[in-house]
Amino acid sequence: MIEFHLDAKSGLSPYLQIVQQVRHALRLGMLREGDQLPTVKEVVAHLAINANTVLKAYRELEHEGLVTARPGVGTFVTATLTGTSLAAHGPLRLELQRWLAKARRAGLDEESIEALFMTTFRSTAQEDIA
C-alpha cells in the first residue's frame, strides 16, 4: 500500500501532492488495478491534515478515472498509467541512484540536485521537440 508524504517546500498544495504521488505510483507500477488506497482516516492520522484535503485528492483521482470509491469499503485503483516496460525501470533507477550519489559527493544539496535535474530535463525535452 502506498504511504503518502508531504513536502512543505514543494510549492504544491497537499491535495495535489497526494494526487501526484498516486499518479507516480501508477506510472511506476507500484500501484496496480484493484489495489486499495489508504483510507481517509489513515492518511489524516499519518499526515496530520484535514480529511477534506484527502477527500479532494481522491475525488480528483476518481474524476480522472484512476480510482473508484466504494462507500464503507474504501478507494480502489481502477486504471494504471504504465506506458513503457516496467523491466526498463530497474536499470534506469540504479543508474539514477548512482548519479544522485555522485551529485551528493560533489557537494550538491537537495535543491541544487533538483534544479540541475529539472533544468537539464526541460532543455532536453525542448531539444527533442526542435
N, CA and C atoms as an extended XYZ file, in Angstrom:
390
Properties=species:S:1:pos:R:3:atomname:S:1:resname:S:1:resid:I:1 pbc="F F F"
N         0.859       -1.189        0.000 N   MET     1
C         0.000        0.000        0.000 CA  MET     1
C         0.897        1.242        0.000 C   MET     1
N         0.464        2.232       -0.708 N   ILE     2
C         1.211        3.490       -0.813 CA  ILE     2
C         1.176        4.226        0.527 C   ILE     2
N         2.279        4.871        0.854 N   GLU     3
C         2.342        5.709        2.048 CA  GLU     3
C         2.661        7.129        1.588 C   GLU     3
N         1.748        8.048        1.844 N   PHE     4
C         1.917        9.426        1.394 CA  PHE     4
C         2.855       10.201        2.305 C   PHE     4
N         3.501       11.207        1.722 N   HIS     5
C         4.329       12.138        2.481 CA  HIS     5
C         4.108       13.528        1.888 C   HIS     5
N         4.272       14.540        2.707 N   LEU     6
C         4.090       15.914        2.243 CA  LEU     6
C         5.402       16.671        2.355 C   LEU     6
N         5.632       17.542        1.381 N   ASP     7
C         6.825       18.386        1.364 CA  ASP     7
C         6.360       19.840        1.375 C   ASP     7
N         6.540       20.498        2.500 N   ALA     8
C         6.084       21.888        2.645 CA  ALA     8
C         6.811       22.824        1.694 C   ALA     8
N         8.001       22.434        1.214 N   LYS     9
C         8.788       23.297        0.328 CA  LYS     9
C         8.503       23.044       -1.156 C   LYS     9
N         7.606       22.117       -1.461 N   SER    10
C         7.389       21.751       -2.863 CA  SER    10
C         6.654       22.813       -3.671 C   SER    10
N         5.885       23.661       -2.994 N   GLY    11
C         5.096       24.653       -3.711 CA  GLY    11
C         3.759       24.107       -4.182 C   GLY    11
N         3.524       22.809       -3.991 N   LEU    12
C         2.247       22.198       -4.360 CA  LEU    12
C         1.374       22.067       -3.123 C   LEU    12
N         0.086       22.256       -3.314 N   SER    13
C        -0.837       22.087       -2.195 CA  SER    13
C        -0.835       20.613       -1.764 C   SER    13
N        -1.177       20.347       -0.514 N   PRO    14
C        -1.173       18.960       -0.039 CA  PRO    14
C        -2.034       18.020       -0.883 C   PRO    14
N        -3.203       18.489       -1.303 N   TYR    15
C        -4.054       17.589       -2.086 CA  TYR    15
C        -3.399       17.244       -3.425 C   TYR    15
N        -2.729       18.208       -4.052 N   LEU    16
C        -2.045       17.931       -5.314 CA  LEU    16
C        -0.835       17.017       -5.120 C   LEU    16
N        -0.178       17.122       -3.965 N   GLN    17
C         0.935       16.222       -3.678 CA  GLN    17
C         0.441       14.781       -3.580 C   GLN    17
N        -0.716       14.579       -2.963 N   ILE    18
C        -1.298       13.233       -2.866 CA  ILE    18
C        -1.652       12.719       -4.253 C   ILE    18
N        -2.302       13.554       -5.060 N   VAL    19
C        -2.664       13.168       -6.426 CA  VAL    19
C        -1.410       12.794       -7.208 C   VAL    19
N        -0.377       13.621       -7.118 N   GLN    20
C         0.866       13.380       -7.846 CA  GLN    20
C         1.524       12.071       -7.396 C   GLN    20
N         1.515       11.809       -6.104 N   GLN    21
C         2.134       10.582       -5.603 CA  GLN    21
C         1.394        9.341       -6.092 C   GLN    21
N         0.071        9.415       -6.184 N   VAL    22
C        -0.696        8.283       -6.721 CA  VAL    22
C        -0.377        8.109       -8.203 C   VAL    22
N        -0.353        9.193       -8.948 N   ARG    23
C        -0.017        9.102      -10.381 CA  ARG    23
C         1.363        8.488      -10.576 C   ARG    23
N         2.339        8.938       -9.784 N   HIS    24
C         3.697        8.388       -9.899 CA  HIS    24
C         3.701        6.894       -9.593 C   HIS    24
N         3.003        6.502       -8.544 N   ALA    25
C         2.946        5.084       -8.170 CA  ALA    25
C         2.280        4.258       -9.270 C   ALA    25
N         1.272        4.813       -9.915 N   LEU    26
C         0.611        4.126      -11.031 CA  LEU    26
C         1.546        4.020      -12.237 C   LEU    26
N         2.260        5.094      -12.504 N   ARG    27
C         3.177        5.140      -13.640 CA  ARG    27
C         4.335        4.158      -13.468 C   ARG    27
N         4.787        3.988      -12.233 N   LEU    28
C         5.934        3.124      -11.956 CA  LEU    28
C         5.532        1.685      -11.622 C   LEU    28
N         4.241        1.407      -11.657 N   GLY    29
C         3.777        0.055      -11.378 CA  GLY    29
C         3.765       -0.299       -9.902 C   GLY    29
N         3.894        0.704       -9.039 N   MET    30
C         3.879        0.455       -7.598 CA  MET    30
C         2.447        0.277       -7.089 C   MET    30
N         1.496        0.800       -7.829 N   LEU    31
C         0.072        0.574       -7.583 CA  LEU    31
C        -0.497       -0.072       -8.838 C   LEU    31
N        -1.349       -1.051       -8.617 N   ARG    32
C        -1.950       -1.760       -9.751 CA  ARG    32
C        -3.474       -1.751       -9.609 C   ARG    32
N        -4.123       -2.064      -10.695 N   GLU    33
C        -5.575       -2.133      -10.698 CA  GLU    33
C        -6.046       -3.083       -9.599 C   GLU    33
N        -6.998       -2.602       -8.806 N   GLY    34
C        -7.537       -3.401       -7.711 CA  GLY    34
C        -6.917       -3.082       -6.359 C   GLY    34
N        -5.747       -2.441       -6.355 N   ASP    35
C        -5.107       -2.067       -5.091 CA  ASP    35
C        -5.962       -1.024       -4.367 C   ASP    35
N        -5.936       -1.090       -3.050 N   GLN    36
C        -6.683       -0.131       -2.239 CA  GLN    36
C        -5.762        0.983       -1.769 C   GLN    36
N        -6.240        2.209       -1.874 N   LEU    37
C        -5.520        3.349       -1.315 CA  LEU    37
C        -5.774        3.377        0.189 C   LEU    37
N        -4.889        4.030        0.942 N   PRO    38
C        -5.152        4.165        2.379 CA  PRO    38
C        -6.481        4.876        2.597 C   PRO    38
N        -7.143        4.538        3.678 N   THR    39
C        -8.407        5.212        3.981 CA  THR    39
C        -8.130        6.674        4.316 C   THR    39
N        -9.146        7.478        4.180 N   VAL    40
C        -9.015        8.897        4.517 CA  VAL    40
C        -8.559        9.026        5.968 C   VAL    40
N        -9.131        8.224        6.833 N   LYS    41
C        -8.790        8.262        8.258 CA  LYS    41
C        -7.303        7.938        8.468 C   LYS    41
N        -6.783        6.950        7.749 N   GLU    42
C        -5.367        6.583        7.875 CA  GLU    42
C        -4.454        7.716        7.404 C   GLU    42
N        -4.815        8.338        6.272 N   VAL    43
C        -4.000        9.431        5.729 CA  VAL    43
C        -4.026       10.624        6.683 C   VAL    43
N        -5.188       10.942        7.204 N   VAL    44
C        -5.316       12.062        8.145 CA  VAL    44
C        -4.443       11.811        9.374 C   VAL    44
N        -4.463       10.597        9.893 N   ALA    45
C        -3.670       10.265       11.085 CA  ALA    45
C        -2.175       10.317       10.783 C   ALA    45
N        -1.791        9.832        9.607 N   HIS    46
C        -0.365        9.772        9.245 CA  HIS    46
C         0.210       11.148        8.917 C   HIS    46
N        -0.550       11.970        8.192 N   LEU    47
C        -0.040       13.263        7.724 CA  LEU    47
C        -0.481       14.450        8.577 C   LEU    47
N        -1.410       14.230        9.474 N   ALA    48
C        -1.963       15.309       10.298 CA  ALA    48
C        -2.503       16.444        9.432 C   ALA    48
N        -3.363       16.068        8.475 N   ILE    49
C        -4.019       17.055        7.617 CA  ILE    49
C        -5.525       16.879        7.716 C   ILE    49
N        -6.246       17.821        7.158 N   ASN    50
C        -7.696       17.823        7.175 CA  ASN    50
C        -8.239       16.722        6.263 C   ASN    50
N        -9.280       16.056        6.709 N   ALA    51
C        -9.904       14.993        5.920 CA  ALA    51
C       -10.389       15.508        4.564 C   ALA    51
N       -10.850       16.756        4.506 N   ASN    52
C       -11.330       17.316        3.241 CA  ASN    52
C       -10.216       17.398        2.198 C   ASN    52
N        -8.985       17.575        2.644 N   THR    53
C        -7.840       17.608        1.729 CA  THR    53
C        -7.672       16.258        1.047 C   THR    53
N        -7.753       15.208        1.833 N   VAL    54
C        -7.616       13.848        1.304 CA  VAL    54
C        -8.800       13.534        0.390 C   VAL    54
N        -9.995       13.892        0.836 N   LEU    55
C       -11.186       13.655        0.016 CA  LEU    55
C       -11.088       14.375       -1.323 C   LEU    55
N       -10.583       15.597       -1.312 N   LYS    56
C       -10.416       16.365       -2.554 CA  LYS    56
C        -9.459       15.647       -3.496 C   LYS    56
N        -8.354       15.133       -2.967 N   ALA    57
C        -7.382       14.403       -3.786 CA  ALA    57
C        -8.012       13.142       -4.362 C   ALA    57
N        -8.705       12.394       -3.542 N   TYR    58
C        -9.331       11.156       -4.006 CA  TYR    58
C       -10.425       11.442       -5.041 C   TYR    58
N       -11.179       12.535       -4.852 N   ARG    59
C       -12.195       12.910       -5.849 CA  ARG    59
C       -11.539       13.266       -7.184 C   ARG    59
N       -10.419       13.983       -7.122 N   GLU    60
C        -9.681       14.336       -8.346 CA  GLU    60
C        -9.235       13.069       -9.080 C   GLU    60
N        -8.699       12.124       -8.348 N   LEU    61
C        -8.248       10.866       -8.944 CA  LEU    61
C        -9.425       10.075       -9.518 C   LEU    61
N       -10.552       10.151       -8.835 N   GLU    62
C       -11.757        9.473       -9.316 CA  GLU    62
C       -12.262       10.152      -10.593 C   GLU    62
N       -12.235       11.466      -10.618 N   HIS    63
C       -12.653       12.227      -11.802 CA  HIS    63
C       -11.775       11.863      -13.008 C   HIS    63
N       -10.498       11.592      -12.766 N   GLU    64
C        -9.570       11.211      -13.833 CA  GLU    64
C        -9.741        9.750      -14.252 C   GLU    64
N       -10.597        9.013      -13.541 N   GLY    65
C       -10.836        7.618      -13.878 CA  GLY    65
C        -9.761        6.664      -13.375 C   GLY    65
N        -8.962        7.124      -12.420 N   LEU    66
C        -7.864        6.300      -11.913 CA  LEU    66
C        -8.266        5.462      -10.708 C   LEU    66
N        -9.242        5.944       -9.940 N   VAL    67
C        -9.706        5.215       -8.763 CA  VAL    67
C       -11.224        5.277       -8.702 C   VAL    67
N       -11.782        4.415       -7.877 N   THR    68
C       -13.211        4.467       -7.608 CA  THR    68
C       -13.426        4.266       -6.118 C   THR    68
N       -14.359        5.037       -5.568 N   ALA    69
C       -14.682        4.932       -4.147 CA  ALA    69
C       -15.837        3.965       -3.972 C   ALA    69
N       -15.691        3.071       -3.003 N   ARG    70
C       -16.768        2.152       -2.639 CA  ARG    70
C       -17.170        2.496       -1.210 C   ARG    70
N       -18.322        3.173       -1.060 N   PRO    71
C       -18.746        3.620        0.268 CA  PRO    71
C       -18.693        2.499        1.305 C   PRO    71
N       -18.058        2.825        2.415 N   GLY    72
C       -17.939        1.870        3.507 CA  GLY    72
C       -16.846        0.841        3.327 C   GLY    72
N       -16.218        0.811        2.149 N   VAL    73
C       -15.179       -0.192        1.875 CA  VAL    73
C       -13.824        0.467        1.672 C   VAL    73
N       -13.780        1.496        0.814 N   GLY    74
C       -12.522        2.186        0.561 CA  GLY    74
C       -12.417        2.697       -0.862 C   GLY    74
N       -11.231        3.137       -1.228 N   THR    75
C       -10.960        3.671       -2.563 CA  THR    75
C        -9.973        2.741       -3.243 C   THR    75
N       -10.316        2.331       -4.469 N   PHE    76
C        -9.548        1.320       -5.171 CA  PHE    76
C        -9.077        1.808       -6.534 C   PHE    76
N        -7.890        1.368       -6.926 N   VAL    77
C        -7.313        1.713       -8.219 CA  VAL    77
C        -8.107        1.004       -9.311 C   VAL    77
N        -8.474        1.765      -10.356 N   THR    78
C        -9.236        1.191      -11.465 CA  THR    78
C        -8.483        1.284      -12.792 C   THR    78
N        -7.347        1.989      -12.807 N   ALA    79
C        -6.574        2.124      -14.045 CA  ALA    79
C        -5.110        2.317      -13.690 C   ALA    79
N        -4.256        2.044      -14.653 N   THR    80
C        -2.821        2.257      -14.441 CA  THR    80
C        -2.319        3.275      -15.449 C   THR    80
N        -1.111        3.739      -15.249 N   LEU    81
C        -0.515        4.722      -16.154 CA  LEU    81
C         0.810        4.223      -16.727 C   LEU    81
N         1.093        2.942      -16.561 N   THR    82
C         2.353        2.418      -17.071 CA  THR    82
C         2.289        2.382      -18.588 C   THR    82
N         3.191        3.111      -19.218 N   GLY    83
C         3.194        3.168      -20.668 CA  GLY    83
C         4.362        2.411      -21.271 C   GLY    83
N         5.414        2.253      -20.525 N   THR    84
C         6.585        1.546      -21.029 CA  THR    84
C         6.812        0.306      -20.194 C   THR    84
N         7.715       -0.496      -20.630 N   SER    85
C         8.028       -1.724      -19.933 CA  SER    85
C         8.573       -1.439      -18.540 C   SER    85
N         7.970       -2.085      -17.560 N   LEU    86
C         8.449       -1.922      -16.189 CA  LEU    86
C         9.842       -2.514      -16.025 C   LEU    86
N        10.220       -3.430      -16.902 N   ALA    87
C        11.555       -4.037      -16.830 CA  ALA    87
C        12.642       -2.990      -17.035 C   ALA    87
N        12.337       -1.938      -17.778 N   ALA    88
C        13.320       -0.880      -18.034 CA  ALA    88
C        13.553       -0.009      -16.810 C   ALA    88
N        12.619       -0.007      -15.878 N   HIS    89
C        12.721        0.873      -14.718 CA  HIS    89
C        13.878        0.511      -13.802 C   HIS    89
N        14.114       -0.765      -13.578 N   GLY    90
C        15.152       -1.205      -12.648 CA  GLY    90
C        16.536       -0.667      -13.001 C   GLY    90
N        17.020       -0.939      -14.215 N   PRO    91
C        18.340       -0.432      -14.593 CA  PRO    91
C        18.411        1.100      -14.605 C   PRO    91
N        17.350        1.756      -15.029 N   LEU    92
C        17.344        3.218      -15.046 CA  LEU    92
C        17.366        3.778      -13.625 C   LEU    92
N        16.627        3.139      -12.732 N   ARG    93
C        16.614        3.581      -11.337 CA  ARG    93
C        17.999        3.416      -10.713 C   ARG    93
N        18.659        2.306      -10.994 N   LEU    94
C        20.005        2.063      -10.469 CA  LEU    94
C        20.986        3.115      -10.982 C   LEU    94
N        20.895        3.425      -12.265 N   GLU    95
C        21.760        4.446      -12.863 CA  GLU    95
C        21.498        5.822      -12.235 C   GLU    95
N        20.230        6.115      -12.005 N   LEU    96
C        19.868        7.389      -11.386 CA  LEU    96
C        20.370        7.452       -9.940 C   LEU    96
N        20.265        6.340       -9.208 N   GLN    97
C        20.777        6.306       -7.834 CA  GLN    97
C        22.283        6.566       -7.810 C   GLN    97
N        23.003        5.998       -8.771 N   ARG    98
C        24.448        6.232       -8.851 CA  ARG    98
C        24.738        7.707       -9.141 C   ARG    98
N        23.966        8.284      -10.067 N   TRP    99
C        24.149        9.697      -10.402 CA  TRP    99
C        23.876       10.577       -9.185 C   TRP    99
N        22.812       10.279       -8.449 N   LEU   100
C        22.487       11.058       -7.257 CA  LEU   100
C        23.599       10.963       -6.212 C   LEU   100
N        24.166        9.786       -6.044 N   ALA   101
C        25.276        9.621       -5.102 CA  ALA   101
C        26.473       10.468       -5.542 C   ALA   101
N        26.763       10.504       -6.849 N   LYS   102
C        27.861       11.342       -7.370 CA  LYS   102
C        27.586       12.818       -7.106 C   LYS   102
N        26.338       13.232       -7.327 N   ALA   103
C        25.970       14.637       -7.116 CA  ALA   103
C        26.147       15.017       -5.642 C   ALA   103
N        25.761       14.130       -4.748 N   ARG   104
C        25.924       14.418       -3.315 CA  ARG   104
C        27.404       14.475       -2.931 C   ARG   104
N        28.202       13.550       -3.485 N   ARG   105
C        29.645       13.572       -3.215 CA  ARG   105
C        30.289       14.845       -3.756 C   ARG   105
N        29.697       15.397       -4.815 N   ALA   106
C        30.214       16.641       -5.398 CA  ALA   106
C        29.786       17.861       -4.576 C   ALA   106
N        28.979       17.631       -3.533 N   GLY   107
C        28.608       18.720       -2.644 CA  GLY   107
C        27.269       19.364       -2.945 C   GLY   107
N        26.504       18.826       -3.871 N   LEU   108
C        25.204       19.412       -4.187 CA  LEU   108
C        24.189       19.044       -3.115 C   LEU   108
N        23.394       20.036       -2.691 N   ASP   109
C        22.312       19.751       -1.758 CA  ASP   109
C        21.066       19.358       -2.559 C   ASP   109
N        20.007       19.017       -1.844 N   GLU   110
C        18.790       18.528       -2.492 CA  GLU   110
C        18.224       19.528       -3.510 C   GLU   110
N        18.167       20.805       -3.136 N   GLU   111
C        17.619       21.815       -4.042 CA  GLU   111
C        18.481       21.978       -5.291 C   GLU   111
N        19.799       21.918       -5.129 N   SER   112
C        20.704       22.045       -6.278 CA  SER   112
C        20.557       20.852       -7.219 C   SER   112
N        20.424       19.669       -6.641 N   ILE   113
C        20.235       18.461       -7.455 CA  ILE   113
C        18.939       18.571       -8.244 C   ILE   113
N        17.881       18.984       -7.561 N   GLU   114
C        16.582       19.122       -8.230 CA  GLU   114
C        16.646       20.174       -9.332 C   GLU   114
N        17.289       21.309       -9.057 N   ALA   115
C        17.401       22.376      -10.058 CA  ALA   115
C        18.186       21.895      -11.272 C   ALA   115
N        19.292       21.203      -11.032 N   LEU   116
C        20.107       20.680      -12.129 CA  LEU   116
C        19.323       19.672      -12.962 C   LEU   116
N        18.638       18.777      -12.282 N   PHE   117
C        17.855       17.763      -12.993 CA  PHE   117
C        16.749       18.407      -13.831 C   PHE   117
N        15.960       19.283      -13.206 N   MET   118
C        14.824       19.884      -13.913 CA  MET   118
C        15.271       20.754      -15.078 C   MET   118
N        16.330       21.510      -14.899 N   THR   119
C        16.843       22.348      -15.982 CA  THR   119
C        17.308       21.481      -17.149 C   THR   119
N        18.033       20.428      -16.836 N   THR   120
C        18.520       19.513      -17.876 CA  THR   120
C        17.352       18.792      -18.534 C   THR   120
N        16.400       18.341      -17.740 N   PHE   121
C        15.226       17.647      -18.257 CA  PHE   121
C        14.457       18.533      -19.237 C   PHE   121
N        14.222       19.774      -18.831 N   ARG   122
C        13.455       20.695      -19.680 CA  ARG   122
C        14.205       21.038      -20.967 C   ARG   122
N        15.506       21.276      -20.863 N   SER   123
C        16.266       21.624      -22.067 CA  SER   123
C        16.352       20.438      -23.018 C   SER   123
N        16.447       19.229      -22.475 N   THR   124
C        16.475       18.036      -23.314 CA  THR   124
C        15.128       17.841      -23.992 C   THR   124
N        14.040       18.065      -23.254 N   ALA   125
C        12.703       17.918      -23.820 CA  ALA   125
C        12.487       18.923      -24.948 C   ALA   125
N        13.002       20.139      -24.790 N   GLN   126
C        12.861       21.146      -25.836 CA  GLN   126
C        13.688       20.790      -27.057 C   GLN   126
N        14.858       20.177      -26.849 N   GLU   127
C        15.696       19.746      -27.977 CA  GLU   127
C        14.993       18.648      -28.764 C   GLU   127
N        14.267       17.772      -28.053 N   ASP   128
C        13.540       16.683      -28.715 CA  ASP   128
C        12.433       17.239      -29.604 C   ASP   128
N        11.839       18.369      -29.195 N   ILE   129
C        10.756       18.987      -29.967 CA  ILE   129
C        11.299       19.655      -31.226 C   ILE   129
N        12.440       20.297      -31.081 N   ALA   130
C        13.028       21.068      -32.194 CA  ALA   130
C        13.553       20.210      -33.309 C   ALA   130
